[in-house]
Amino acid sequence: MNIFKLPDLGEGLQEAEIVEWHVKEGDEVKVDQPLLSVETAKAIVDVPSPHTGRIHKLYVGVGDIPQVGDPLVEFELANGDKESAPAPQDQGTVVGEMESGKGVIKEAPTAVGGASGKSGSGGNIKVTPAVRALASRMKVDLSVVTPSGKAGVITAADVQRVAKILEDAGPMEPLRGVRRAMAHIMTQAHAEVADVTICDDADIDNWQSGADTTLRLIRAIAVACKAEPSLNAWYDGHAVGRRLRDKVDLGIAVDTEEGLFVPVLRDIVERAPDDLRSALNQVKEDVKARTIPAEEMRGYTFTLSNFGAFGGRYADPIVVPPTVAILGAGRVRDEVVAVDKQAVVHTMLPLSLTVDHRCVTGGEAARFLAAVIKDLNKAE
């Protein structure tokens, strides 16, 4: 027998959701024949067969989320080579005679968790092994339990109370597909990036009627990346170094019912507005149809989130490593502003720029945003 395990699909994540099996147990398959479809952070991917032979066993079902290296399928090889499956690991079975004792062991509480394991008083949450085991059985995360015992010790009653609250709240819905990937990516970004956000407004009152807001934002980003290239870069936190990028490959945040996608518009500086609009329309259609290739959502150097189409004025957009900056555009509004010391009503576009302060200075961020606003203030 030969066991095929979930390979690294190149998405940077360590898991994938099973969407569909194209084979069943007992089927004969050939090398490179599609075995199953899995959903990753970027797209739905077909996994081909690495062997010619017969399907002996499927280890996972539709909806399961195996980790990289977990077994997917077991083959009987066509060439008769009966490779043996890995021997089962020791499950901890006790062999021999166990002696019983009459003594009572009193368990001392131990600290759990790190930053997430804090009590209301700021000290470490403490729990005995027995209560920890109870929480495991009842599927209660100790980091969300408020301790009531002395010196911040979590008691069995605390765990039972939280378990009852969770039971009343109903079953948890696991995040899947794009939303699950987003959760991993946002957790990584929050843990790594030293983010700083600055906000300002662009006066777009003199724009031509029917101007394409997204295209104007894309052009302004291209101009600003030339004026302040330090924001068009990748940062390596482990090596503590950056790579300034010559081309501006712009990631465009696209909201869908499944979650957030970030397709890429390549080399925006050298492309005409009509070409950019056509490409933008196409990637949005491909995202909604889930047909966009994974490589078209990799390698962006700067990000635009035009959330104003849905609402909101300012935001605190999240920088996703290895990029170092993201520009958010809020809802266009009419506002009373001072022009030549006179109160007038102008159309304003609110902007929020977040940068990774590990490698971008406040001055660089301010100059970048100023360059964006200067271009947006132009009539055309």
ZAGU-327258 format. One record per residue: x, y, z of N, C-alpha, C in turn. Coordinates in steps of 0.02 Angstrom, whole numbers, plus 32768, in hexadecimal, padded with zeros to 4 digits. Layout:
BEGIN
XYZXYZXYZ;...
This chain:
BEGIN
802A7FC48000800080008000802C803F8000;801180757FE7803480B57FE7800380EB7FFC;80168111802F7FEA8146804880018189802E;7FD381AD800F7FE081F07FF47FC782238027;7FF38251803B7FE28283806E7FD682C7804E;7FB382F280727FA5833580587FE7835A804E;7FF6836E8010803683918003803183DB8014;806A83FB8016806D8444801D805984617FDA;802084857FDA800584A07F9C802084E57F8B;805084FC7FB28071853A7FA2804C85787FB6;801A85737FE27FF485AD7FF6800D85CD8037;803D85AB8058805785C68096802F85B180D3;7FF6858D80C87FCF857480FF7FDA85298106;7FC8850E81407FD784C9814E7F99849C814C;7F6484B1812A7F27848A81277F00849B80E9;7ED0847080D87EA4847D80A07E62845880AD;7E2C847380947DEA8455809E7DD884298061;7DC183ED806E7DAD83BF80397D6B83D7801B;7D6B83E87FDC7D2F84007FBA7D0A83C87F96;7D30839C7F737D1083677F4C7D4383307F3D;7D2D82F27F447D5482B97F2C7D3F82A87EE6;7D71829D7EBA7D6282897E757D68823E7E6C;7D7B821B7EA17D8281D27E9E7D6181B57EDD;7D5781737EDC7D3D81517F177D6581117F21;7D5C80F37F5B7D8180B67F6A7D71807F7F37;7DA5805F7F1E7D9E802B7EEB7DAB80437EA5;7DAE80857E997DBA80A07E567E0280957E41;7E0B808A7E007E4E80877DE27E6080CD7DCA;7E9D80E47DDB7EB281287DC87EF681257DA6;7F06815A7D827F4681607D617F6B819D7D7C;7FAC819F7D717FD481D77D877FB982187D6A;7FB5824C7D927F9E828F7D807F5282947D77;7F2E825E7D807EE582637D7F7ECE82887DBD;7E9E82B87DB77E8782DD7DF27E6882AE7E26;7E8282B27E637E67828A7E9A7E3082AF7EC0;7E3D82EE7ED07E0F83147EF97E1B835E7EEF;7DEA83867F037DF083CF7F037DF283E87F4B;7E2184157F597E2784327F9C7E24847E7F96;7E0B849D7FCB7E0884E67FCE7E3F84FF7FFC;7E67852D7FE17E9D854B80087E8D85948013;7EBE85B9802A7EB5860080377EA586267FF7;7EBA860D7FBF7EB586347F817E80861A7F51;7E7A85D87F4A7E4F85BE7F157E3F85757F23;7E1585597EF87E0785127EF97E3984F07ECB;7E5C84BE7EE57E94849F7EC17E8684547EB9;7E93843A7E7D7E8F83F27E727ED283D27E84;7ECE839B7EAA7F0A83767EBE7F0E83387E93;7F4383307E6A7F4982F77E3D7F6482B97E61;7F5882807E437F7182417E5F7FBC823A7E52;7FE382277E85802A821C7E7B803A81D67E61;800881AA7E5D801481647E4C7FDF814B7E1A;7FF081147DFA7FBF80EC7DD57FAF80AF7E00;7F6F80A37E0A7F5C806A7E347F13806C7E46;7F01804B7E7C7EBC80477E937EB5806A7ED6;7E7E808F7EDE7E7080B17F1D7E5A807E7F50;7E8180767F857E6F80467FB97E4780677FF1;7E5A80A680047E3780C6803B7E3C81128036;7E06813480447E05817D804B7E05818E8095;7E3481B780AA7E3B81C680F17E1282018108;7DFE822E80DB7DD9826A80EF7D9D827280C2;7D6B829680DA7D2E82A280B57D2582EA80A3;7CF182F7807B7CE1833C80677CD1836580A5;7CF083A080AA7CE783CB80E37D1D83C48118;7D43838D81157D7B838581447DB383B78134;7DDB83C781677E1283F7815E7E5383D68175;7E7283AD814B7EB1838D815E7EEB83BF815E;7F1E83AF81857F5B83D681877F8C83BA8153;7FBB83E4813E7FF083CC8111801483918132;8019835A810D8038831E8128800682EA8142;7FC682FD81487F9382CD815C7F83829E8122;7F73825E812F7F64822F80F97F22824180D6;7F23823C80937EE78249806B7ECA8209804F;7EF681E1802F7EDE81A6800B7F13816F800C;7EFC8131800D7F2980F8800C7F2180D37FCA;7F5980C47FA97F5A80A47F677F71805C7F6C;7F5680347F407F767FF57F2D7F9880027EEB;7FDB80007EEA800080157EAF7FF77FE37E76;7FF57FFD7E397FE87FD37DFF80217FA37DF0;805F7FB67E0480997F8C7DF580A37F537E28;80737F4D7E5780787F167E8780A57F257EC2;80C27F5F7EC480EE7F727EFC80C37F807F39;80C27F537F6880987F5A7FA380BD7F7E7FDA;80C17FC07FD480E27FE6800880B67FE58047;80D47FD8807E80AD7FD380BC809E801880D7;8063801C80F68050805A8117807880628157;807E80A0816E80A480AB81AC8085808481E6;80B180698210809880438249807480728278;803E805B8296801A808682C58045809A8300;803D80D88317806480F0834F804980D58390;807380D183C2805F80BB8404802A80EB841F;7FF180CF84317FBA80F784497FBA81008495;7FF180EA84B47FF680F584FC7FD480BF8525;7FC9808485087FA9804E852D7FD680368565;7FBA802B859F7FE1801485D87FE77FC885D5;80247FAE85D880317F6685D6804D7F51861A;80317F1B8637804A7F038677801A7F1486AF;80317F0A86EB80067F148726800D7F5A8741;7FD47F7887507FD47FBB876D7FC67FB687B7;7FEE7FD887DF7FE37FD888277FB98013883B;7F8C800988697F62803F88827F7C805788C5;7F70809488D47F8780B089137F4E80CF8939;7F5880DC89797F2480F889A47F30814289B2;7F69815B899C7F7881A189AA7F5081D0897E;7F41820C89947F1E823F896E7F5082738956;7F51827D89157F8082AD88F87F5B82F088F0;7F768324890C7F58836689077F7C838C88CF;7F57839E889B7F7583BD88607F7E8408886C;7FB9841F885B7FC6846788607FB28488881E;7F9484C388207F8184E587E27FBF84FD87BD;7FBB84FB877B7FF2851487517FD785498722;80038575870C7FEF85AB86DE7FE2858F8699;7FB185AD86767FA2859986327FA585D68605;7FB685C985C67FB485FE85957FEB8631859E;7FEE865F856D801D869585707FF786D68578;7FFC86FF85427FDA873F85437F8F87358547;7F7686FC852A7F2E86F0852A7F1686D5856C;7F4486BF85967F2F86A285D57F3686D2860E;7F118708860C7F16873C86407ED487418665;7ED7874A86A47E9C875586CC7E8B879F86CD;7E5187AD86EA7E3C87F386EC7E6C881E8713;7E90880187437EBE8829876B7F028830874B;7F0B880F87117F4A881786ED7F7A87DE86F9;7F6C87AF872A7F99877887377F8B873D870A;7FB8870A870C7FAE86CE86E57F7386A68700;7F4B868C86D47F15865F86E87F35861D86FD;7F1C860087337F3685C0874C7EFF858C874C;7F13854D87407EE38517873C7F0584D68750;7EE084AB87727EFA846A87847EF5843A8749;7F1D840687477F1783D6870F7ED183B88708;7EAF83AC87407E6C838F873B7E3C83BE8719;7E3F83FF872A7E138430870B7E26843A86C1;7E67843886B37E7C843D866E7E6084038645;7E6183C686627E45838C86407DFA83948636;7DD883B086697D9083BD86637D8183ED862A;7DA9842286267DA0845285EF7DAA843285AB;7DDB840585A77DE883E385687DAD83B78555;7D90839385867D57836885787D1A83918563;7D1183CB85827CD783F485747CE48426853B;7D218422851E7D34844C84E57D2D849784F6;7D4884A985307D4884EE85477D8E850A8543;7D97854285227DD78564851E7DE48589855F;7E18857485837E25859185C57E3485DC85C2;7E4B85F485897E5C863B85837E1F86688586;7DE2864C857D7DA58675857F7D80866B85C1;7D9C864585EF7D7C8638862F7D93866B8663;7D64868A86857D7486B886BC7D7B869086FC;7DB68690871B7DBF866787577D9C86858794;7D82865987BF7D61866F87FD7D848654883A;7DB6862988317DD9860D886A7E0C863D8888;7E27862A88C07E58865388E17E97865B88B6;7EB3869688B77EF186A688927EE9869A8847;7EAD86A3882E7EA1869E87E67EA1865887CB;7E8D862687F57E8A85E187DF7E4685D287BF;7E4785B387847E09859E87637DEF855F8785;7DB0856187967D91852887B87D6784FF8786;7D5484C4879B7D28849A87727CE684BE8764;7CCD84E287967C8E8507878D7C95853C8757;7CD1855C87547CDD858E87207CD8856F86DB;7CF8853686D27CF7851386927CB084FE8680;7C8B84E386B07C4784CD86A47C1A85088692;7C25854186B37BFE857D86A37C078592865A;7C47859486447C5585A885FF7C3A857585CE;7C3F853585DF7C25850085B47BDA850885AA;7BB6851B85E07B6D852685DB7B5E856285AF;7B85859785B57B7B85D2858B7B8585C08541;7BBA859A85337BC7858784EE7B90855884D3;7B77852C84FF7B4184FF84EA7B02852784D8;7AF2855985027AB7858284F57ABF85AC84B5;7AFD85BE84A67B0A85E6846A7B0385BE842A;7B02857C842F7AFA855283F47B3D853B83DA;7B3C850E83A97B7A84F1838F7BA58525836B;7BE6851C83717C148548834F7C1785378305;7C19856A82DC7C20856082947C6A85668281;7C8A8531826E7CD18536825C7CDA8563821E;7D0D858D82207D1D85B481E57D3D858781B1;7D28858E81737D418563813E7D57858E8103;7D7F856E80D97D93858D809A7DB585D080A3;7D9C860280807DBB8644807F7DB8866580C4;7D81865D80E77D7B867B81297DAE865D815A;7DB9861C81557DEA85FB81817E3086148172;7E3F861B81307E808635811D7E89867D8135;7E5386A481307E5686EA81477E6586ED8191;7E4786C081B87E5486BE82007E9E86B2820E;7EBC868281EB7F03867481F47F2E86B081E1;7F1E86CE81A87F478706818E7F42874281BD;7F05875281D47EFD878B82017F1F877F8244;7F1E8741825C7F418731829A7F8C873D8292;7FA7872682597FEE8730824B7FFF877B8247;7FD487A182247FE087E8821C7FDF880C825F;7FAE87FA82897FA8881A82CB7FE5880A82F7;7FFF87CD82F0803787B8831A807987D88303;808087E582C280C087FA82A880C78845829C;809388658282809A88A98267809388DD829F;80C0890D829F80BB894882CA8098897E82A1;8055897E82A3802F89A78274802289ED8290;80258A1D826380158A6382727FE98A7C823A;7FB28A9F824B7F838AB882187F7E8B03821C;7F818B2481E27F758B6C81DE7F3B8B7881AE;7F148BAC81BC7ED88BB981967ED78C02817D;7EB88C0B81447EB08C4F81297E7A8C4B80F3;7E6A8C8580D57E368C8880A27E518CA68062;7E398C8C802A7E488CAB7FE97E0B8CD17FD2;7E168D0E7FBB7DE08D387FA07DD88D277F56;7DA18D057F467D978CEE7F017D5D8D147EE0;7D4F8D507EFA7D158D767EE17D1C8D897E98;7D5A8D8E7E7F7D638DA47E3A7D6A8D6A7E09;7D5C8D2D7E207D5E8CF37DF27D288CFB7DBC;7D368CDF7D827D048CDC7D4D7CCB8CAF7D61;7C8F8CBE7D497C558C947D587C608C4D7D3E;7C508C1C7D687C588BD77D547C9E8BBC7D5A;7CCA8BE07D7B7D0F8BC87D837D118B857DA7;7D3E8B5A7D937D468B177DB07D718B1C7DEF;7D518B177E297D758B217E687DAE8AEE7E70;7DA08AB07E607DD48A7C7E697E108A897E3D;7E048A9C7DFE7E3C8AAA7DD17E648AE67DE9;7E428B197E037E668B537E1D7E918B3F7E59;7E768B147E847E9D8AFC7EBD7EDA8AD37EA6;7ED08AAA7E747F088A817E5A7F3E8AAF7E3E;7F2A8AE27E187F5C8B107DFC7F808B357E34;7F5B8B4B7E677F7A8B707E9E7FAC8B447EC4;7F9C8B047ECC7FCA8AD67EEE800A8ACE7EC5;80028AC87E83803D8AC27E5880698B007E5D;804B8B3A7E5E80718B797E6580948B7B7EA8;80708B697EDD808D8B6C7F2080C58B397F2A;80BF8AFF7F0A80F58ACD7F1081358AE57EEE;812E8B0E7EBB81688B2B7E9C81868B627EC8;815A8B887EE881728BBF7F1381908BA47F54;81758B6D7F6E818D8B507FAE81908B057FA6;81C48AEB7F8581C88AA37F7481CE8A757FB0;81DC8A8F7FEB81E58A63802581A58A3F8038;816B8A568020812C8A358030811A89FE7FFE;813E89FC7FC6813489C67F95816B89937F9F;8163896B7FD3819A89407FE981808902800C;81AD88D2801681A18898804081D2889A807A;81B9888980B581E4888880F081EB8841810A;8228882E811B823887ED8137824887F68181;821787E381AC822087EE81F3825687C38211;8262878781F38295875B820F82DB877481FF;82E4878B81C1832687A581AD832F87EE81BE;82F7880F81D382F6885781E18312887C81A5;82F18874816D83058896812F82C988A08102;82D188CB80D1829A88DA80A382B288D3805C;828288C98030828F88C77FE8826388FC7FC7;828289327FAF825D89647F8B824D89497F46;820E89517F3181F889347EF281F6896A7EBB;820E89587E80820D89877E4881C6898F7E2B;81A589567E21816189587E06812F895E7E40;80F7897F7E3180C089837E61808B89507E4D;808989197E72805688E67E67802288F07E9E;7FE889077E8B7FB6891F7EBB7F8388E87ECC;7F7E88D87F0C7F4A88AB7F237F0A88D27F30;7ED388BB7F147E9288DC7F1B7E6588B17F47;7E5288CA7F827E2788A47FAE7DE1889F7F90;7DC888617F877D8688557F6A7D5C882E7F9D;7D24884B7FB07CF8882C7FE17CC787FD7FBE;7CC087C07FD87C90878F7FBE7C6C876E7FF8;7C3787497FE97C138725801E7C4086F1803F;7C6F86D480197C9C86A180347CD286BF8060;7CE286FF80577D17871E807D7D3D87508052;7D778764806A7D9E879980497DD3877A801B;7DD487927FDD7E07877F7FAC7E3187BC7F9B;7E7087B07F887E9B87E77F747EBD87D57F32;7E9A87DD7EF97EBA87D37EB87EEB880C7EA9;7F1888007E797F4F882E7E6D7F49884D7E27;7F51888E7E247F5A88B27DE57FA588BE7DDD;7FC3889F7DAA800B88A27DA2802288E37D81;805988FE7D99807C89367D79804D896F7D68;802C898C7D9A7FF989BF7D8D801689FF7D71;80568A0B7D7B80748A4A7D6380748A4D7D18;80808A157CF780898A147CAE80498A067C88;801089FF7CA97FD389EB7C867FA38A267C7D;7F808A267C447F508A5B7C357F118A517C5F;7EEB8A887C6C7EAE8A827C957E7C8A4F7C7A;7E728A4E7C387E428A1E7C1C7E5889D67C28;7E9989CB7C237EB489887C2F7EAB89747C78;7EB789A37CA57EAE89957CEC7E6689877CFD;7E3889AE7CE17DF189A37CEF7DDA895F7CD5;7DF0894D7C9A7DDF890C7C7E7DFA88D37CA9;7E3888DB7CBE7E5788A77CE87E3488A37D2C;7E2288DC7D477E0088DD7D887DBC88BA7D84;7D9688C97D4F7D5588A87D457D5D885C7D3E;7D9288487D1B7D9D88017D0F7DAE87DC7D4F;7DDB87F97D777DEF87D57DB57DB587D27DE6;7D8A88057DE77D5088037E137D2087CB7DFE;7D1687C47DBC7CEC878D7DA47D0A874A7DB4;7D4C87447DAA7D6D87047DB87D6A86F37E02;7D6F87267E2E7D6B87197E767D2687007E88;7CF387217E6F7CAE870D7E807C9E86C77E66;7CBC86B57E2C7CB086737E107CDF863F7E2D;7D0F86547E577D4286297E757D6B86067E3F;7D7986297E0A7DA3860E7DD47DE686317DCD;7DF386617DF97E3286867DF37E6C86597E08;7EA186567DE07EDB862C7DF27EFC86457E32;7F1786177E587F3786297E977F7186597E8C;7F9686517E547FCF867D7E487FBB86C67E3C;7F7A86D17E2D7F6387157E227F4F87377E64;7F5B87167E9C7F5087347EDE7F8E87307F09;7FC7872C7EE88007872A7F0B803487637EF4;806187777F21809787A37F0D808687EC7F07;804E88037F258040884B7F20806F88717F4E;807C88AF7F3C80AD88D87F61808C89117F88;804E891F7F7A802889537F9C7FDE893F7F97;7FB589567FC77F6F89427FC87F41897E7FCA;7F0989797FA67ED489AB7FA77E94898B7FC0;7E7489AA7FF27E338994800A7E0189CD8002;7DD789C87FCF7DA689FD7FC17D6589EC7FE5;7D6689EE80277D2C89D9804E7CF48A0C804E;7D018A4880367CCE8A7C80357C928A6C800A;7C998A3B7FDD7C608A267FB57C2A8A077FE1;7C3C89EF801C7C0C89D0804A7BFA89FE8084;7C268A2C80957C198A5980CC7C578A6380F7;7C538A9481227C8C8AA1814E7CB78ADA8134;7CD38AFF81637CFD8B3881507D478B278157;7D5E8B1A81937DA48B08819E7DA88AC181B8;7DE38AA481B57DEC8A5F81CC7E338A5781E4;7E418A1B81FB7E858A08820F7E9789C981E7;7EA489D181A67EB18996817B7EEC896D8195;7EEA892D81887F1E890081A27F5188F1816C;7F9088FB817D7FC788EB814F7FD688A08155;7FD6887E811C7FE48836811B802C882C8104;8056880D812F809B8800811B809E87D580DC;80D187E080B1810C880A80BC8104885280A5;80C78867808E80BE88AC807980C488DA80B5;80CC891B80A880D9894A80DF80A5898280E2;8074898280B4804489B980B4800389A68092;7FCD89C680A87F8B89BD80897F678A00808D;7F448A1280577F1C8A5080567ED38A3E8056;7EAD8A5B80857E658A5280877E428A928072;7E0E8A8B80487DE78AC480317DA08ABD804A;7D888AF0806E7D458AEE808C7D108B0A805E;7CD48B15807B7C9B8B2C80547CA28B758041;7C998B8580027C9B8BCB7FEA7C608BF08009;7C6E8C2E801D7C398C55803E7C418C9F802E;7C0B8CC380357C0D8D0C80317C188D288076;7C458D5A807A7C568D7580BB7C668DBF80B5;7C558DE580E97C668E2C80EB7CB08E3380FA;7CD48E5580CD7D1C8E6080D57D2B8EAA80CC;7D658EBF80E37D7A8F0480DB7DA58F0C809C;7D908F36806E7DB68F4580327DBD8F91802F;7DFC8FA980317E088FF180337DE29012806C;7DE28FEF80A57DC1900880E27D75900F80DB;7D5A8FED80A87D118FEC80A07CF88FA580A8;7CBD8F9D80C77C9F8F5B80D07C7B8F468091;7C928F0F80747C728EF580387C688EA98040;7C3D8E8D80167C318E4580187C588E247FDF;7C848DF57FF17CAC8DD17FC07CA28D857FCA;7CB08D607F957CAE8D177F987CF28CFE7FB1;7CF18CD67FE67D2E8CC080067D338C748005;7D718C5C7FFE7D7E8C147FFE7DAC8C04803A;7D938BE2806E7DBC8BD380A87DED8B9A809A;7E2A8BA080B37E5E8B6F80A77E7E8B5980E8;7E8F8B1980EC7EB18AFE81277EEC8AD4810E;7F288AE681227F648AC3810D7F838AA18149;7F898A5F81467FAB8A39817A7FEE8A218160;80228A28818980658A118177808189E581AE;80B189BC819B80D6899481CB811089BE81E6;810989D48224813A8A038240817D89E2824F;818289A1824481C38981824C81F489988217;81DA89AA81DD820889BE81A781F289FE8183;81B88A19819481A18A578175819D8A8C81AB;81BC8AC5819E81BB8AFC81CF817A8B2481C9;816B8B4981FD81318B7581FA81368BA981C3;81728BC381B9817C8BF48184816F8BD7813F;81878B9A8134817B8B7980F381318B6E80E8;810D8B59811B80C58B4F811580A18B908106;80B38BC5812980928C05811F80A08C2080D9;80DD8C1980C180ED8C31807E80C88C088049;80C18BC78055809C8B9D802680538BB48022;80348BBD805B7FEE8BD2805C7FE58C17803D;80148C42804980118C85802A80148C817FDE;803E8C537FC580438C4B7F7C80038C2E7F60;7FE38C007F847FA38BE57F6E7F6F8C1D7F6A;7F6B8C457F9E7F398C7B7FA07F468CAF7F6A;7F848CC07F5F7F958CF17F2B7F7D8CDA7EE6;7F858C997ED87F6E8C807E977F228C7D7E94;7F028C697ECB7EB98C657ECC7E998CAB7EC8;7EBB8CDD7EDF7E9F8D217EDD7E9C8D3E7E97;7EC08D1E7E687EBF8D377E237E7B8D2A7E03;7E698D557DD47E278D507DB37E238D117D89;7E5C8CFE7D6A7E5B8CC17D3F7EA18CA67D38;
